[in-house]
Amino acid sequence: MRYLVWVEKVRWVVVGAGDIAVRRVLPGIVAEPRSTLTGIVTSVPAKAAQYGVRAFAALNEALEFCDAV
């Protein structure tokens, strides 16, 4: 059985901040009014700071703060 849960905004965590994420994924999430970027899993916290979000060292730390990865 599947359950659908309605949320006003999808909270995203992006794994990695490489070229594709920086050029395509992150700008798309930030531009979408129904989405919010809550963090980036990265070993370089400055990359997350550029977006004003939390940096996570590992994905398992980030999962409780997001609806989608």
N, C-alpha and C positions, 0 to 999 in steps of 0.2 A: 504494500500500500504506500502511495506517495502522498506527501503533505506539501502544500504550497504555503509559503509564509510571505506575506507582503511587507516589504520594508520601503521606507521613503527614499533612502539612499543606500546603495550597495557600498560597503566598506571594503576597499581593495588593499592588498599587500602585494607588492611586486618583488619577485625573487630575482635579484641581480640588477645592476644598473649599467649594463653594457650599451653598445651603440643602438641596437634595436629598441631596447627599453627607453632610452633617453630620447631617441628621435621619433618613435611611433607610439609605444604603449603608454608611457607616462603623460605625454601631452594629451592623448585621447581620454585618459581617465580624468585628468584635471579639467578638460573642456566639457565633459559630460555632466549636465546638471543633476542627473540621478545617481552620480557616483561621487565617492570621496576617497582620496588616497590617504590611508592611515599609516603606512610605513613601507620601508624597503628593506629587504634582507640583503645585507651587503657587509663586506669586511672593511669598507671605507665609509665611516659615518658622515663625512663631509658630503657625500653624494646624496644622502637623505636630507641633510640640512639645506641643500639647495631648494628643496621642495617644501621645507618647513614641516617635515614629518619625522617620525621616530625611525631610527636605524635598529635593525634586529641582526644579531650575529648568526642566528639559526632559525629555520622555518618553524620549528616546534614552539619557539618563543612567540612567534607572531600570530599563530593560528587563533588565539582567543580574541584578537583585536580586529578580525576581518570576517567578511561574509564570502569573499572570493579571493583566489590567488592566481 
